[in-house]
Amino acid sequence: MGLESEGHFLILKKIKYSEADLIIHALSQSGEKMSFMARGALRSKRRFGGGVLEPTHHVKLTYLLSNKTDLHTIKEAQLLQGFDLIRNDYDKLDFALTALNCVSQVSLEGDSGSSTMYNLLGHLLKRLEPISNPASLSLLKIQFYLKFLLQQGVLEIEDWMKPFLKMNLQDTDSFSALSALEPNCSGKLLSLEKSVLHYIKNASF
């Protein structure tokens, strides 16, 4: 086992590996997708208590770098932000998990030059948490999907997209400005979702 390291991550996925262990996929601040073994995670309340390794969680991980594989070992996990208001709402959680899957599919092991994807996902989760109505959720979905496809270099920009792309996800006033566009864009969401799913299914890296 190699050197000890630490960093901030967004948890993308967890996989039960044994009766007590988990495999964790997480996105680093530099945009690198990394894989970890969390030994004893299902038993140790001291190191991994409170469901700290749940998808969507923003965490600080202390880990040992592996010299032989891409599977590193988590020593300790600290929850920085749990986004509880997302996890308590089915529709918001469903979209958050969809966004995590999108990012997971296009992020690469060893690619540490994509901090924009980490920022996009982090801003999405922060903006998603306080949403309280379906119309705002639809607008946020459109905004995220457009920015995701733009970052991937596969978006052909149309005029109706420009207000969504111009505004930052973290702008708390964005929905009031975009709400006037919602009736004209409600039919765009399904098409965008299909485009994103098609892209992540067929993209090869």
C-alpha positions as CSV (number, residue, x, y, z in Angstrom):
1,M,0.0,0.0,0.0
2,G,1.2,3.5,-0.9
3,L,1.1,6.9,0.6
4,E,-1.7,8.4,2.6
5,S,-3.6,11.2,1.0
6,E,-6.8,13.1,1.5
7,G,-9.2,15.2,-0.5
8,H,-12.8,16.4,-1.1
9,F,-15.1,14.1,-3.1
10,L,-18.6,13.8,-4.4
11,I,-19.8,10.2,-3.9
12,L,-21.1,8.8,-7.3
13,K,-21.9,5.2,-6.5
14,K,-21.5,2.6,-3.8
15,I,-21.4,-1.2,-4.3
16,K,-21.7,-3.8,-1.6
17,Y,-18.5,-6.0,-1.9
18,S,-18.9,-8.4,1.0
19,E,-20.8,-8.6,4.3
20,A,-18.9,-5.6,5.6
21,D,-17.1,-3.9,2.8
22,L,-18.1,-1.4,0.1
23,I,-16.6,-0.3,-3.2
24,I,-17.0,3.5,-3.6
25,H,-16.8,5.5,-6.9
26,A,-16.2,9.2,-6.2
27,L,-15.4,12.3,-8.1
28,S,-12.4,14.4,-6.9
29,Q,-12.2,18.2,-6.9
30,S,-9.9,17.9,-10.0
31,G,-12.6,15.9,-11.8
32,E,-10.9,12.5,-11.6
33,K,-13.1,9.5,-11.0
34,M,-11.5,7.3,-8.3
35,S,-12.4,3.9,-6.9
36,F,-12.0,3.0,-3.2
37,M,-12.4,0.0,-1.0
38,A,-14.1,0.9,2.3
39,R,-13.3,-2.1,4.5
40,G,-15.7,-2.6,7.4
41,A,-17.9,0.3,6.2
42,L,-21.1,-1.7,7.0
43,R,-19.9,-2.3,10.5
44,S,-17.7,0.5,11.6
45,K,-19.8,3.4,13.1
46,R,-16.7,5.2,14.2
47,R,-15.1,5.6,10.7
48,F,-18.1,5.4,8.5
49,G,-21.1,6.2,10.7
50,G,-24.3,7.9,9.6
51,G,-24.3,6.7,6.0
52,V,-21.4,9.0,5.2
53,L,-20.6,7.1,1.9
54,E,-24.0,7.5,0.3
55,P,-24.3,8.7,-3.3
56,T,-24.7,12.5,-3.5
57,H,-22.8,13.1,-0.3
58,H,-19.9,15.6,-0.3
59,V,-17.2,14.1,1.8
60,K,-13.6,14.5,2.9
61,L,-11.8,11.2,2.5
62,T,-8.5,10.1,4.0
63,Y,-7.1,7.2,2.0
64,L,-4.2,5.0,1.1
65,L,-3.1,5.1,-2.5
66,S,-2.6,1.7,-4.0
67,N,0.7,0.9,-5.8
68,K,-0.8,-1.9,-7.8
69,T,-4.4,-1.2,-8.8
70,D,-6.8,1.7,-9.2
71,L,-8.7,0.6,-6.1
72,H,-7.5,2.7,-3.1
73,T,-8.4,2.1,0.5
74,I,-10.4,4.6,2.6
75,K,-9.1,5.0,6.1
76,E,-11.7,7.6,7.2
77,A,-14.6,9.5,5.8
78,Q,-16.0,12.8,7.0
79,L,-19.3,14.2,5.8
80,L,-19.1,17.7,4.6
81,Q,-22.6,18.1,3.2
82,G,-25.4,15.5,3.1
83,F,-28.1,17.2,1.0
84,D,-30.8,15.8,3.2
85,L,-33.6,17.8,1.5
86,I,-32.7,15.9,-1.7
87,R,-32.7,12.5,-0.1
88,N,-36.1,13.2,1.5
89,D,-37.8,13.9,-1.9
90,Y,-38.3,11.1,-4.4
91,D,-38.3,13.3,-7.5
92,K,-35.3,15.3,-6.5
93,L,-33.4,12.2,-5.5
94,D,-34.2,10.4,-8.7
95,F,-32.9,13.4,-10.7
96,A,-29.8,13.6,-8.5
97,L,-29.0,9.9,-9.1
98,T,-29.5,10.4,-12.8
99,A,-27.0,13.3,-12.8
100,L,-24.5,11.2,-10.8
101,N,-24.8,8.5,-13.4
102,C,-24.2,10.9,-16.2
103,V,-21.1,12.2,-14.6
104,S,-19.9,8.8,-13.6
105,Q,-20.2,7.5,-17.2
106,V,-18.1,10.3,-18.7
107,S,-15.5,10.8,-15.9
108,L,-12.3,8.8,-16.2
109,E,-9.8,7.2,-13.8
110,G,-6.6,9.2,-13.9
111,D,-8.1,12.3,-15.6
112,S,-7.4,15.1,-13.2
113,G,-8.0,18.0,-15.5
114,S,-11.8,18.1,-15.4
115,S,-12.7,20.2,-12.4
116,T,-15.5,21.8,-14.4
117,M,-17.5,18.5,-14.0
118,Y,-17.0,18.5,-10.3
119,N,-18.1,22.1,-10.1
120,L,-21.2,21.4,-12.3
121,L,-22.3,18.5,-10.2
122,G,-21.6,20.3,-6.9
123,H,-23.6,23.4,-8.0
124,L,-26.4,21.2,-9.2
125,L,-26.8,19.4,-5.8
126,K,-26.7,22.7,-3.9
127,R,-29.3,24.2,-6.2
128,L,-31.5,21.2,-6.2
129,E,-31.8,20.9,-2.4
130,P,-34.1,23.9,-1.8
131,I,-36.4,23.4,-4.8
132,S,-40.0,22.9,-3.8
133,N,-42.1,22.7,-7.0
134,P,-42.1,20.6,-10.2
135,A,-41.8,23.6,-12.5
136,S,-38.5,24.7,-10.9
137,L,-37.3,21.1,-11.0
138,S,-38.0,20.9,-14.7
139,L,-36.1,24.1,-15.3
140,L,-33.1,22.9,-13.4
141,K,-33.1,19.6,-15.3
142,I,-33.0,21.5,-18.6
143,Q,-30.2,23.8,-17.3
144,F,-28.1,20.8,-16.1
145,Y,-28.6,18.7,-19.2
146,L,-27.6,21.6,-21.5
147,K,-24.5,22.5,-19.5
148,F,-23.5,18.8,-19.3
149,L,-23.8,18.4,-23.1
150,L,-22.0,21.7,-23.7
151,Q,-19.1,20.5,-21.5
152,Q,-18.9,17.3,-23.4
153,G,-18.7,19.3,-26.7
154,V,-21.8,17.7,-28.3
155,L,-24.4,20.4,-27.9
156,E,-25.6,22.2,-31.0
157,I,-26.8,25.5,-29.4
158,E,-30.2,26.8,-30.4
159,D,-31.6,30.2,-29.5
160,W,-33.9,28.9,-26.8
161,M,-31.0,27.4,-25.0
162,K,-29.0,30.5,-24.6
163,P,-30.7,31.9,-21.4
164,F,-30.2,28.5,-19.7
165,L,-26.5,28.4,-20.7
166,K,-25.9,32.0,-19.7
167,M,-27.0,31.7,-16.1
168,N,-25.0,29.9,-13.5
169,L,-26.5,26.9,-11.7
170,Q,-25.6,28.5,-8.4
171,D,-27.5,31.7,-9.2
172,T,-30.5,31.6,-6.8
173,D,-32.3,34.2,-8.9
174,S,-32.1,32.1,-12.1
175,F,-35.5,30.4,-11.8
176,S,-37.4,33.7,-11.5
177,A,-35.7,34.8,-14.7
178,L,-36.2,31.5,-16.4
179,S,-39.8,30.9,-15.2
180,A,-41.2,33.0,-18.1
181,L,-39.5,30.5,-20.5
182,E,-41.0,27.4,-18.9
183,P,-44.2,27.1,-20.9
184,N,-42.2,27.2,-24.1
185,C,-39.5,24.8,-22.9
186,S,-41.6,22.1,-21.2
187,G,-41.6,20.0,-24.3
188,K,-37.8,20.3,-24.6
189,L,-37.1,18.3,-21.4
190,L,-38.0,14.9,-22.7
191,S,-35.9,15.4,-25.8
192,L,-33.0,16.5,-23.8
193,E,-33.2,13.6,-21.5
194,K,-33.2,11.2,-24.4
195,S,-30.2,13.0,-25.9
196,V,-28.2,12.7,-22.7
197,L,-29.0,9.1,-22.2
198,H,-28.1,8.3,-25.8
199,Y,-24.8,10.1,-25.4
200,I,-23.7,8.5,-22.2
201,K,-24.7,5.1,-23.5
202,N,-22.8,5.4,-26.8
203,A,-19.9,7.7,-25.8
204,S,-16.6,5.8,-26.0
205,F,-13.4,7.0,-24.2
